[in-house]
């Protein structure tokens, strides 16, 4: 796209084309296409179909230079196009000011090497929190590759499609809520997960989940997740890990770490020479507050990590809500 998403193309009849140029607040590097196929590589940028108020919005983004990111959106109105750009800006994290994090942790004995090596790293987010919630449910208790296959099947069968671009969007919560559990199981979901997804979709479609109440800006702690997402946690098969994934990847809560993640349990256990439990993961990331979620991404990248200090075992206990080898 050479810095000009939709370059050389005018808006089609009945739609507008809006462009915005953004100067990142901190070192930024445009990420990759998503594994589920929703965010696709197009020329030297990325493109995504979104739905806002039931209306299609196609948003593209390119980074022609380190200090310049260009967004472009096609939609039925200027308002919809700008709303789509705002969602994509959130999803790629271009507006995150991470200077304080980097100044504080660039010499950290555990993640410092990775922080220095990848200053443009961002936590990947979804443009719609419902998408994060739905995908987190598919990722419970199974390998990521299997979960991605389930997601792709759901998108292909139920996701709305833009005929002009061939792009698809995540199936809306209202659509999932109407599906028979057997159909969701046919995509590869376990029976319990299919029921959980349909129940969660019904809560979201009815407007009973207050996304704003669970949102915090740039790592500032907001309302406790247990209170904000009590309706979700009341659904069988939805536990702390699922709402922590929602908070981090759906709402931008950089202060939240999905502590039940098997990867973090293994990493923390290896670094501290223990069989780590969920409480151990939370304790490990306490010194990184209020950026535990971002620190977790750097921990995954770190190849030179050394134990910061042993984690005291006294007083710790496994969480009954999160299985030892997987999460809900």
Secondary structure, DSSP 8 states (H G I E B T S, - for coil): -TT-TTTT----TT-EEEEEEE--SS--------TTSSEEEETTEEEEEEEETTEEEEEEEEEEETTEEEEEEEESSHHHHHHHHHHHHHHHTTT---HHHHHHHTT-TTTHHHHHH-TT------SSHHHHHHHHHHTTTS-HHHHHHHHHHHHHHHS-B-TTT--B----HHHHHTS-HHHHHHTT--HHHHHHHHHHHHHHHTT-S-TGGG--STT---S-HHHHTHHHHTSTT--HHHHHHIIIIIH--TT---TT-HHHHHHHHHHHTS---HHHHHHHHGGGTT-HHHHHHHHHH-SS----S----TT----TTS-TTS--
